[in-house]
């Protein structure tokens, strides 16, 4: 990761979990649409962002307290920690 201030949650990640598929695992169950995808760095779930109607990744954080996600969008290389509200590029 680039030299920047990061939180202990992001700092503790040694190997990034990548999305298995570029779909929101919850939206496809109900044929819903999504805007962007995020992958949880604790469990590997790939879910939709807050710009999406269902905001599944934020709901996942509130339910599981898994703090860090990466962007699952091709070409984007960043992490976000929900708990500490910290953004980091890699």
C-alpha positions in Angstrom: 0.0 0.0 0.0 1.1 3.6 -0.6 2.6 5.5 2.2 -0.4 7.2 3.9 -2.2 7.2 7.2 -4.2 4.1 7.6 -6.1 2.5 10.4 -5.3 -0.8 12.2 -8.1 -2.6 10.3 -6.6 -1.8 6.9 -3.1 -2.3 8.2 -3.9 -5.8 9.4 -4.9 -7.0 5.9 -2.0 -9.0 4.4 -3.7 -10.4 1.3 -6.7 -8.9 -0.5 -9.8 -10.9 -1.0 -10.9 -10.4 -4.6 -14.5 -10.8 -5.9 -15.5 -14.3 -7.1 -17.9 -12.7 -9.6 -18.7 -9.1 -10.6 -22.3 -9.3 -9.2 -23.9 -8.2 -6.0 -24.6 -11.5 -4.3 -27.9 -10.1 -2.7 -29.2 -8.1 -5.7 -29.1 -11.2 -8.0 -31.4 -13.0 -5.6 -34.1 -10.4 -6.2 -33.2 -9.3 -9.7 -32.3 -5.9 -8.4 -29.9 -3.4 -10.0 -26.6 -2.1 -8.5 -24.2 0.7 -9.4 -20.8 -0.3 -8.0 -19.5 -3.4 -6.2 -17.4 -3.8 -3.0 -15.8 -6.9 -1.6 -15.6 -7.5 2.2 -12.1 -8.2 3.3 -13.2 -10.3 6.3 -15.5 -12.8 4.5 -15.1 -12.1 0.8 -18.8 -11.2 0.1 -19.2 -9.0 -2.9 -22.1 -6.6 -2.5 -23.4 -3.3 -3.9 -22.4 0.2 -2.8 -24.3 3.1 -1.2 -25.1 4.6 -4.6 -27.1 1.4 -5.3 -30.8 1.2 -4.3 -30.2 -1.6 -1.7 -26.9 -0.5 -0.2 -26.1 -4.1 0.6 -22.4 -3.6 1.6 -23.3 -1.0 4.3 -26.1 -3.3 5.6 -23.5 -6.1 5.7 -21.2 -4.0 7.8 -23.9 -3.1 10.2 -25.0 -6.7 10.5 -21.5 -8.3 10.7 -19.2 -5.5 11.8 -16.7 -6.5 9.1 -14.8 -3.2 8.8 -12.9 -3.2 5.5 -14.0 -3.4 1.9 -12.2 -3.0 -1.4 -13.7 -1.6 -4.6 -14.5 -4.6 -6.8 -14.7 -2.3 -9.8 -12.1 -3.1 -12.5 -9.3 -0.5 -12.4 -10.1 0.8 -9.0 -7.5 0.0 -6.3 -8.7 1.3 -2.9 -9.9 0.1 0.5 -12.5 1.7 2.9 -12.8 1.1 6.6 -16.4 1.6 7.8 -15.4 1.6 11.4 -12.7 4.3 11.2 -14.0 6.0 8.0 -10.5 5.7 6.5 -9.8 5.5 2.7 -6.6 4.0 1.4 -5.3 3.4 -2.1 -3.0 0.4 -2.9 
